[in-house]
Amino acid sequence: MGRKAVAVDPDTKARNLKRLRRIEGQIRGLQKMVEEDRYCADILTQISSAHEALRAVGRELMRNHLKHCAATAIAAGGETRDAMYDELVDMMYKHSR
């Protein structure tokens, strides 16, 4: 939990926070749909929508990570660069599922 981003664009951060708050509302809506025994297909449609919204936030975070954190580590060279290569490969495999 001690690591921090090298650079975060304030506009991107604001957009991501806005998206995450919207997603939080979607999740609360899903809870309500389940409580109200709404039609399963409708709930699944909303789950798909929330999932895609999370993926959009993930893409923004990945873009920022590559542009700033990874670029800085790769430019540093040596063990820092190699550790970043390993991290990026792990992230690609973990998040491509």
C-alpha positions as CSV (number, residue, x, y, z in Angstrom):
1,M,0.0,0.0,0.0
2,G,3.0,2.3,0.2
3,R,3.6,2.8,-3.5
4,K,2.2,5.9,-5.2
5,A,1.7,6.9,-8.8
6,V,4.6,8.9,-10.3
7,A,2.2,11.4,-11.9
8,V,-1.5,11.7,-12.1
9,D,-3.2,14.1,-14.4
10,P,-5.8,16.0,-12.3
11,D,-8.4,15.9,-15.1
12,T,-8.0,12.1,-15.5
13,K,-8.2,11.6,-11.7
14,A,-11.4,13.7,-11.6
15,R,-12.9,11.7,-14.5
16,N,-12.0,8.4,-12.8
17,L,-13.5,9.5,-9.5
18,K,-16.7,10.6,-11.2
19,R,-16.9,7.3,-13.1
20,L,-16.3,5.3,-9.9
21,R,-19.0,7.2,-8.1
22,R,-21.4,6.5,-10.9
23,I,-20.4,2.8,-10.8
24,E,-21.1,2.8,-7.0
25,G,-24.6,4.1,-7.8
26,Q,-25.0,1.3,-10.4
27,I,-24.0,-1.3,-7.8
28,R,-26.5,0.1,-5.3
29,G,-29.1,-0.1,-8.1
30,L,-28.2,-3.7,-8.7
31,Q,-28.7,-4.5,-5.0
32,K,-32.1,-2.9,-5.1
33,M,-33.0,-4.9,-8.3
34,V,-32.1,-8.2,-6.5
35,E,-34.0,-7.2,-3.4
36,E,-37.0,-6.4,-5.5
37,D,-36.8,-9.8,-7.4
38,R,-36.4,-8.0,-10.7
39,Y,-36.2,-10.0,-13.9
40,C,-32.8,-11.9,-14.1
41,A,-32.0,-10.8,-17.7
42,D,-32.5,-7.1,-16.7
43,I,-30.1,-7.6,-13.7
44,L,-27.5,-9.3,-15.9
45,T,-27.7,-6.4,-18.4
46,Q,-27.0,-3.9,-15.6
47,I,-24.1,-6.1,-14.3
48,S,-22.6,-6.0,-17.8
49,S,-22.9,-2.2,-17.9
50,A,-21.2,-1.9,-14.5
51,H,-18.5,-4.3,-15.6
52,E,-17.8,-2.2,-18.8
53,A,-17.7,1.0,-16.7
54,L,-15.0,-0.6,-14.5
55,R,-13.1,-1.7,-17.5
56,A,-13.1,1.9,-18.8
57,V,-11.6,3.1,-15.5
58,G,-9.0,0.3,-15.7
59,R,-8.0,1.4,-19.2
60,E,-7.5,5.0,-18.0
61,L,-5.4,3.8,-15.1
62,M,-3.4,1.5,-17.4
63,R,-2.8,4.4,-19.8
64,N,-1.6,6.6,-16.9
65,H,0.6,3.8,-15.5
66,L,2.3,3.2,-18.9
67,K,2.7,6.9,-19.6
68,H,4.2,7.9,-16.3
69,C,5.1,5.1,-13.9
70,A,6.3,2.6,-16.4
71,A,8.1,5.1,-18.6
72,T,9.9,6.5,-15.6
73,A,11.0,3.1,-14.4
74,I,12.1,2.0,-17.9
75,A,14.1,5.1,-18.4
76,A,15.8,4.5,-15.0
77,G,17.2,1.3,-16.4
78,G,18.8,-1.6,-14.5
79,E,16.8,-3.5,-11.8
80,T,14.1,-0.8,-11.8
81,R,13.5,-1.3,-15.5
82,D,13.5,-5.1,-15.2
83,A,11.1,-5.0,-12.3
84,M,8.7,-2.9,-14.3
85,Y,8.9,-5.3,-17.3
86,D,7.9,-8.1,-14.9
87,E,5.1,-6.0,-13.5
88,L,3.7,-5.1,-16.9
89,V,3.8,-8.8,-18.1
90,D,2.1,-9.9,-14.9
91,M,-0.6,-7.1,-15.3
92,M,-1.3,-8.1,-18.9
93,Y,-1.8,-11.7,-17.9
94,K,-3.9,-10.9,-14.8
95,H,-6.1,-8.4,-16.5
96,S,-6.6,-10.0,-19.8
97,R,-9.0,-12.7,-18.4
